């Protein structure tokens, strides 16, 4: 994490009460690495009896609840979720009594994580950055201009049930100085004086104190609050640094049953893909687990980065619907361990000739969707849901396997890396992922893959036929599953057809919506059109018809001219 120095000052000024509030959180260890340093300044709505309470509640709530959000969430998503929850509470609290009516506050917050900064802002407190001797205002004042009164807030936390927050982010540089302040300071000093103070005071505490004292002494009629952060040093890029560490570890050789590695004994090779190897191993206590590593011929930094990212995600998915990462003493080779569970994948059960009934498939679908909903709540998209990656253990518990190509919205923080294989299996990928300009995979494309999986379990077919890698498929209407399984109930066919619809707008939007349709079953069946209009199936049909009509008309006119 960046090395930061910070300081703050808050003066009441001529006001009878200080309605400003500021705070910062500097956690340690994994929390610091995952969430970063958070600082915030709030200015309660001036003159209101509960302005101070609104400001303090908002800052304290943000500082505590931000660190309770999942590590896999992007910073902006975590900030937005917490700030809007705080806003809902303030609006509800203000509506209870006449004394609390109208309580609201501005909010300016900054997160410094890794080599980037993230801003959240509402109201007319400000965020400045001093870089290379140049002062820049990073926030926008949310005010209505008024000819007689001081600027009136157009946005504030607690002002309206529908809160719009400004977000921004950018690269950090060593020596950057960020200053968060209430309007009592910037309104009195102006940008030039603020820049002079920040440049002349190397110590953030001295800078914050001087900003507040100078504004108060200069005649500010408001509370004066400043919080100053200076970036003393930047960390190495975390993912690359982790890859460099992993690259120092050799890949294990291809292992055989009975061989040992770091106190682990190999029982069997479970699976071999183009890039990875899975072994069942057991430790000195006899505990069985799964060892995942790379094939020896794939000893390259990008493959190591992908394996490191997969382990990072898997550690954060601490849910019973997924195998769990098992801690292990310092590794002498590049691999990680997961919990082992007896049983078989749904693909293995298909291959063994198992005939899935409609009730069984509906129950499996419900369990898959519950697990996927847990993953999506962490803002992780699996991107490779299929029978091969769905495992049912000896006790009947279903688990979702293989986060090898999964993506979390928190991974894109200036630490880009290439993927080691295509994100998904073609036959389970939604039509929009096959387009000439494919859209990014999303929670909804995961749900499409669930629909294809359930369709395959029942029919051993694909709704649009099997799609080979590098093939450019064309999608018409999905084949109704009753063509292969006439015994399927109509309500289940409707659910499957909605799940695998060609148009994303016709599909389920969330795992919960899909799950509800399965649980309601025949009691409240879906109404799904079995066949889409011809023009929808072939968008170019209209142009083709117009071209044909035009050609016929031209030929007719030419014939009329020739016979005259």
C-alpha positions in Angstrom: 0.0 0.0 0.0 1.1 3.6 -0.4 2.9 5.2 2.5 0.7 8.1 3.7 1.1 11.0 6.1 -2.1 12.9 7.1 -3.2 15.7 9.3 -6.5 17.3 10.2 -8.0 20.4 11.8 -11.5 21.5 12.6 -12.4 25.0 14.1 -15.8 26.2 15.1 -15.2 29.8 14.0 -17.9 32.4 14.8 -20.7 29.7 14.7 -22.2 28.6 18.0 -21.5 24.9 17.1 -19.2 23.0 14.9 -21.3 21.2 12.4 -18.4 19.8 10.4 -16.9 16.3 11.0 -13.9 14.6 9.5 -12.2 11.2 10.0 -9.8 8.7 8.4 -9.2 5.0 8.7 -5.8 3.4 8.2 -6.2 -0.4 8.7 -3.3 -2.9 8.8 -2.5 -6.2 7.1 -4.8 -7.8 4.6 -7.6 -5.2 5.2 -5.2 -2.4 4.2 -4.2 -4.3 1.1 -7.7 -5.1 0.1 -9.5 -1.8 1.0 -6.9 0.9 1.3 -6.9 4.1 3.4 -10.2 6.0 3.6 -10.6 9.7 4.6 -13.7 11.9 4.6 -15.0 15.3 5.4 -18.6 16.2 6.0 -20.3 19.6 6.5 -23.8 19.4 8.2 -26.4 21.6 6.6 -25.7 25.1 8.1 -27.8 26.3 10.9 -29.8 23.1 11.3 -30.1 21.6 14.8 -29.1 18.2 13.6 -26.4 19.2 11.0 -23.6 18.0 13.2 -25.4 14.7 13.9 -25.9 14.1 10.1 -22.2 14.9 9.4 -20.8 12.7 12.2 -23.2 9.8 11.5 -22.3 9.8 7.8 -18.5 9.9 8.3 -18.5 7.3 11.1 -20.8 5.1 9.2 -18.7 5.3 6.0 -15.5 4.6 7.9 -16.9 1.5 9.5 -19.2 0.0 6.9 -16.8 0.5 3.9 -14.5 -2.1 5.4 -17.3 -4.5 5.9 -18.1 -4.8 2.2 -16.7 -7.8 0.2 -13.0 -7.5 -0.9 -14.2 -8.6 -4.4 -16.3 -5.4 -4.8 -14.8 -2.5 -6.7 -14.0 0.5 -4.5 -16.7 2.6 -6.1 -19.3 -0.1 -5.6 -18.4 -0.4 -2.0 -18.6 3.4 -1.5 -21.8 3.7 -3.4 -23.5 0.9 -1.5 -22.6 2.3 1.9 -23.3 6.0 1.1 -26.7 5.3 -0.3 -27.6 3.1 2.7 -26.5 6.0 5.0 -28.6 8.4 2.9 -31.7 6.1 3.3 -31.3 6.1 7.0 -30.9 9.9 7.2 -34.0 10.5 5.1 -36.0 8.1 7.2 -34.7 9.5 10.4 -35.4 13.1 9.3 -39.0 12.2 8.5 -39.8 11.0 12.1 -40.1 14.3 13.9 -40.2 18.0 13.3 -36.9 18.5 15.1 -35.0 16.2 12.8 -36.7 17.3 9.5 -34.2 18.4 6.9 -31.0 17.1 8.6 -28.5 16.5 5.8 -24.7 16.8 5.1 -22.2 17.2 2.4 -19.6 14.4 2.0 -16.2 14.3 0.3 -14.3 11.1 0.6 -11.1 9.6 -0.8 -9.7 6.1 -0.8 -6.0 5.5 -1.5 -5.4 1.9 -2.5 -2.4 0.4 -4.3 -1.3 2.9 -6.9 -4.7 4.6 -7.4 -7.0 7.0 -5.7 -10.9 6.9 -5.7 -13.2 9.8 -4.9 -16.8 10.0 -3.8 -18.4 13.5 -3.5 -21.8 15.1 -2.7 -22.4 18.8 -1.9 -20.0 21.8 -1.6 -17.2 20.6 0.5 -14.2 20.1 -1.8 -11.4 17.8 -2.7 -8.1 19.3 -4.1 -5.0 17.7 -5.4 -1.6 19.4 -5.5 0.7 17.7 -8.1 3.9 19.2 -9.5 3.1 22.6 -7.9 -0.3 22.8 -9.6 -3.5 22.8 -7.6 -6.5 21.1 -9.1 -10.1 20.9 -7.8 -11.2 17.3 -8.3 -14.7 17.7 -7.0 -17.7 19.6 -8.4 -19.8 21.9 -6.2 -23.4 20.8 -6.1 -25.2 24.1 -5.6 -28.0 26.2 -7.0 -27.0 29.8 -7.7 -29.2 32.3 -5.7 -29.1 36.1 -6.1 -29.8 36.9 -2.4 -28.6 33.9 -0.5 -25.3 32.0 -0.3 -25.2 29.1 -2.7 -28.0 26.6 -1.9 -27.1 22.8 -2.0 -28.6 20.9 -4.9 -27.3 17.6 -3.5 -26.5 16.3 0.0 -26.6 13.1 1.9 -30.1 13.0 3.5 -31.5 15.7 1.3 -33.4 13.4 -1.1 -34.3 9.7 -1.2 -32.7 9.4 -4.7 -29.0 10.4 -4.1 -26.6 10.9 -7.0 -23.0 10.6 -6.0 -20.0 11.8 -8.1 -17.2 9.2 -8.4 -13.7 9.5 -10.0 -10.4 7.7 -9.8 -6.9 8.1 -11.1 -3.2 7.2 -10.8 -1.3 8.2 -7.7 2.2 9.7 -7.8 4.7 10.0 -5.0 4.5 13.5 -3.5 0.8 14.0 -4.4 -1.0 16.1 -1.7 -4.8 15.7 -1.4 -6.8 18.3 0.7 -10.4 17.7 1.7 -12.1 20.8 3.2 -15.4 22.4 4.1 -16.6 25.6 2.4 -15.6 27.6 5.4 -12.0 27.3 4.2 -12.1 27.3 0.5 -14.8 30.1 0.4 -12.6 32.3 2.5 -9.1 31.5 1.1 -9.6 30.9 -2.6 -7.5 28.5 -4.7 -4.3 30.6 -4.8 -3.9 30.9 -1.0 -4.8 27.2 -0.6 -2.0 26.3 -3.1 0.5 28.5 -1.3 -0.2 26.9 2.1 0.0 23.3 0.7 3.3 24.0 -1.0 4.9 25.8 1.9 3.9 23.3 4.6 5.6 19.9 4.1 3.9 18.4 7.1 0.2 17.5 6.5 -0.7 18.3 10.1 0.9 21.7 9.8 -0.9 22.3 6.5 -4.3 21.3 7.8 -3.9 23.5 10.9 -2.7 26.5 8.9 -5.6 26.2 6.4 -8.2 26.2 9.2 -6.5 28.9 11.3 -5.9 31.2 8.3 -9.5 30.9 7.1 -10.8 31.6 10.6 -8.5 34.5 11.2 -9.3 35.9 7.8 -13.0 36.3 8.7 -14.7 33.1 7.7 -18.3 33.0 8.9 -18.5 29.2 8.9 -16.8 26.2 10.5 -13.4 25.5 9.1 -12.3 21.9 8.6 -9.4 20.5 6.6 -8.0 17.0 6.2 -4.7 16.8 4.3 -3.0 13.6 3.0 0.5 13.3 1.4 1.6 10.3 -0.6 5.1 9.6 0.6 5.8 6.5 -1.4 4.0 4.1 -3.8 4.0 0.3 -3.5 5.0 -2.0 -6.3 2.1 -3.1 -8.4 0.5 -5.8 -6.3 -0.3 -8.4 -8.9 3.0 -8.0 -10.7 4.8 -8.2 -7.4 2.9 -11.3 -6.5 3.7 -12.8 -9.9 7.4 -12.0 -9.4 7.3 -13.9 -6.1 5.5 -16.8 -7.6 7.9 -16.9 -10.5 10.7 -17.7 -8.0 8.9 -20.9 -7.2 9.4 -23.7 -9.8 6.5 -25.6 -11.2 6.3 -29.1 -9.8 7.1 -31.9 -12.2 4.3 -34.1 -13.5 3.5 -36.1 -10.4 2.6 -39.8 -10.0 0.6 -41.5 -7.3 2.8 -42.1 -4.2 5.1 -39.1 -4.9 5.4 -36.4 -2.3 5.5 -32.6 -2.5 5.9 -30.3 0.6 4.6 -33.1 2.8 1.7 -33.9 0.5 1.3 -37.4 -1.0 -0.2 -37.7 -4.4 -3.2 -40.1 -4.6 -4.3 -39.6 -8.3 -4.4 -37.2 -11.2 -8.0 -35.9 -11.3 -8.0 -33.7 -14.4 -5.7 -32.3 -17.1 -6.5 -29.3 -19.2 -4.5 -27.4 -21.8 -3.0 -25.3 -19.0 -3.6 -26.8 -15.6 -3.3 -30.1 -13.7 -5.5 -31.2 -10.7 -4.3 -33.9 -8.3 -5.9 -35.5 -5.3 -3.4 -35.5 -2.5 -3.4 -36.0 1.3 -1.4 -34.5 4.1 0.4 -36.1 7.0 -2.9 -36.3 9.0 -4.6 -38.1 6.1 -6.8 -35.2 5.1 -7.6 -35.3 1.4 -7.5 -32.2 -0.7 -7.1 -31.0 -4.3 -3.8 -29.6 -5.6 -4.1 -27.3 -8.6 -1.0 -26.3 -10.5 0.2 -25.5 -14.1 1.5 -28.0 -16.6 5.3 -27.9 -16.6 5.3 -26.6 -20.2 3.2 -23.6 -19.2 5.8 -22.0 -17.0 5.3 -18.4 -17.9 4.4 -15.2 -16.0 0.9 -14.8 -17.5 -0.1 -18.4 -16.5 1.3 -17.7 -13.0 -0.7 -14.5 -12.8 -3.9 -16.2 -13.7 -3.4 -19.0 -11.1 -2.6 -16.3 -8.5 -5.7 -14.4 -9.3 -7.8 -17.6 -9.2 -6.5 -18.4 -5.7 -7.2 -14.8 -4.6 -10.8 -15.1 -5.7 -11.3 -18.6 -4.2 -10.0 -17.4 -0.8 -12.7 -14.7 -0.8 -15.6 -17.0 -1.7 -16.1 -18.5 1.7 -19.5 -20.1 0.9 -20.6 -23.7 1.2 -21.6 -23.8 -2.5 -17.8 -23.7 -3.4 -14.7 -25.7 -2.5 -12.6 -23.9 0.1 -8.9 -22.9 -0.2 -6.8 -24.8 2.4 -3.9 -22.9 4.0 -0.6 -24.7 3.7 2.9 -24.0 5.1 5.3 -22.1 2.8 5.2 -23.7 -0.7 8.3 -24.8 -2.5 6.4 -25.0 -5.8 3.7 -23.1 -7.6 0.3 -24.5 -6.7 -2.6 -24.0 -4.3 -4.9 -26.4 -2.3 -8.7 -26.8 -2.2 -11.0 -29.0 -0.1 -11.7 -32.5 -1.5 -15.3 -33.9 -1.7 -16.3 -37.4 -2.8 -18.9 -37.5 -5.6 -19.0 -36.7 -9.3 -19.7 -33.8 -11.6 -23.0 -33.6 -13.5 -21.0 -34.2 -16.7 -19.7 -37.5 -15.3 -23.2 -38.5 -14.4 -24.4 -37.7 -17.9 -21.5 -39.7 -19.3 -22.4 -42.6 -17.1 -25.9 -42.7 -18.6 -27.9 -41.1 -15.8 -31.3 -39.9 -17.0 -32.3 -36.7 -15.2 -36.0 -36.2 -14.4 -37.7 -32.9 -14.6 -38.1 -32.7 -10.8 -34.4 -33.6 -10.2 -33.3 -30.9 -12.8 -35.5 -28.3 -11.2 -34.0 -29.0 -7.8 -30.4 -29.0 -9.2 -31.2 -25.7 -10.9 -32.4 -24.1 -7.7 -29.2 -25.2 -5.9 -27.0 -23.9 -8.8 -28.7 -20.6 -8.7 -28.4 -20.2 -5.0 -24.6 -20.7 -5.3 -24.4 -18.4 -8.2 -26.4 -15.7 -6.4 -23.8 -15.9 -3.6 -21.0 -15.4 -6.2 -22.8 -12.5 -7.9 -23.3 -10.8 -4.5 -19.5 -10.6 -4.4 -19.5 -9.1 -7.9 -17.8 -12.1 -9.3 -18.9 -13.5 -12.7 -18.0 -17.2 -13.1 -17.9 -17.2 -17.0 -17.8 -21.0 -17.3 -20.9 -22.6 -15.8 -21.4 -26.1 -17.4 -22.0 -29.7 -16.2 -18.2 -30.2 -15.9 -18.0 -27.5 -13.3 -20.9 -28.6 -11.2 -20.2 -31.2 -8.6 -22.5 -33.2 -6.3 -20.9 -34.9 -3.4 -21.7 -38.2 -1.7 -24.2 -36.4 0.6 -26.0 -34.7 -2.3 -24.5 -31.2 -1.7 -23.9 -29.3 -4.9 -20.7 -27.2 -5.4 -19.6 -24.9 -8.2 -16.1 -25.6 -9.3 -13.3 -23.8 -11.2 -12.9 -20.0 -10.8 -10.1 -20.2 -13.4 -11.7 -17.7 -15.8 -13.9 -15.9 -13.2 -13.8 -12.1 -13.1 -14.4 -9.7 -10.2 -15.0 -6.0 -10.7 -12.2 -5.2 -8.1 -9.4 -6.7 -10.2 -9.2 -3.8 -12.7 -7.2 -1.4 -10.5 -4.3 -0.7 -12.8 -2.9 -4.3 -12.5 -4.0 -5.7 -15.8 -3.0 -9.2 -16.9 -3.8 -11.4 -19.9 -6.1 -14.4 -19.6 -4.6 -17.8 -20.1 -7.6 -19.2 -21.9 -10.9 -18.1 -23.5 -13.4 -17.0 -20.8 -16.0 -19.7 -21.3 -17.0 -22.8 -23.3 -18.6 -21.8 -26.7 -21.8 -23.9 -26.4 -22.6 -22.3 -23.0 -21.8 -18.8 -24.0 -24.6 -16.3 -24.6 -25.2 -15.1 -28.2 -23.9 -11.6 -27.4 -20.6 -13.1 -26.4 -20.2 -14.5 -29.9 -21.0 -11.1 -31.6 -18.5 -9.4 -33.9 -18.2 -6.9 -31.1 -18.8 -9.0 -28.0 -20.0 -7.5 -24.8 -18.2 -8.3 -21.5 -19.5 -11.4 -19.7 -21.9 -10.5 -16.9 -24.2 -12.1 -14.3 -26.8 -12.5 -17.0 -24.5 -14.5 -19.3 -23.9 -16.8 -16.3 -27.6 -17.3 -16.0 -27.8 -18.1 -19.7 -25.1 -20.8 -19.1 -27.3 -22.2 -16.3 -30.2 -22.5 -18.7 -28.1 -24.3 -21.3 -26.8 -26.6 -18.5 -30.3 -27.6 -17.4 -31.4 -28.0 -21.0 -28.5 -30.4 -21.6 -29.1 -32.4 -18.5 -32.7 -33.1 -19.7 -32.1 -33.5 -23.4 -28.3 -34.2 -23.9 -28.6 -31.5 -26.6 -27.9 -27.8 -26.8 -30.7 -25.3 -27.5 -28.9 -23.9 -30.5 -26.8 -26.9 -31.4 -23.2 -27.5 -30.3 -20.8 -24.6 -31.0 -17.2 -25.4 -31.7 -14.3 -23.1 -30.8 -13.6 -20.3 -33.3 -16.9 -21.0 -35.0 -19.1 -17.9 -35.7 -22.6 -19.2 -34.9 -25.9 -17.8 -36.0 -28.8 -17.9 -33.6 -32.4 -18.4 -34.6 -35.0 -19.7 -32.1 -33.9 -22.3 -29.5 -35.2 -25.8 -30.1 -38.0 -26.5 -27.6 -36.7 -29.2 -25.2 -40.0 -31.1 -25.5 -38.8 -32.1 -29.0 -36.3 -34.4 -27.3 -38.2 -34.9 -24.0 -42.0 -34.9 -24.7 -42.6 -35.8 -21.0 -41.3 -32.4 -19.8 -44.0 -30.3 -18.1 -44.9 -27.1 -20.0 -43.9 -24.8 -17.1 -40.3 -26.1 -17.0 -40.0 -25.8 -20.8 -41.1 -22.1 -20.5 -38.5 -21.5 -17.8 -35.7 -23.0 -19.9 -36.8 -21.2 -23.1 -36.7 -17.9 -21.2 -33.3 -18.7 -19.7 -31.7 -19.4 -23.1 -33.6 -16.7 -25.1 -31.5 -15.1 -27.9 -32.3 -11.6 -26.8 -30.8 -10.7 -23.3 -33.9 -8.5 -22.6 -36.1 -11.6 -22.8 -34.0 -13.6 -20.2 -33.9 -13.6 -16.4 -32.0 -10.6 -15.1 -30.9 -12.1 -11.7 -30.3 -15.5 -10.2 -33.1 -14.7 -7.7 -35.6 -14.1 -10.5 -34.6 -17.4 -12.2 -34.8 -19.2 -8.9 -38.3 -17.8 -8.2 -39.5 -19.1 -11.6 -38.3 -22.6 -10.7 -39.8 -22.6 -7.2 -43.2 -21.4 -8.4 -43.2 -24.1 -11.1 -46.7 -25.1 -12.3 -48.4 -22.9 -9.6 -47.5 -19.7 -11.5 -46.1 -20.8 -14.9 -44.3 -18.3 -17.1 -45.8 -17.3 -20.4 -43.0 -17.4 -23.0 -43.5 -17.2 -26.8 -42.4 -20.4 -28.5 -41.4 -18.6 -31.8 -40.2 -15.1 -32.4 -41.3 -13.0 -35.3 -39.6 -13.6 -38.6 -38.1 -10.1 -38.8 -36.7 -10.6 -35.3 -35.1 -13.9 -36.3 -33.6 -12.4 -39.4 -33.1 -8.6 -39.0 -31.8 -8.3 -42.5 -35.0 -9.9 -44.0 -36.6 -6.5 -44.5 -33.7 -5.2 -46.4 -33.6 -8.4 -48.5 -37.3 -8.0 -49.4 -36.9 -4.3 -50.2 -33.9 -5.2 -52.5 -35.9 -7.9 -54.2 -38.9 -5.6 -54.8 -36.7 -2.9 -56.1 -35.0 -5.3 -58.5 -38.4 -6.5 -59.8 -39.7 -3.0 -60.2 -36.5 -2.0 -62.2 -36.8 -5.0 -64.4 -40.5 -4.2 -65.0 -39.8 -0.6 -65.9 -37.0 -1.8 -68.3 -39.4 -4.2 -70.0 -42.0 -1.5 -70.4 -39.4 0.8 -72.1 -38.3 -2.0 -74.4 -41.8 -2.8 -75.7 -42.7 0.8 -76.5 
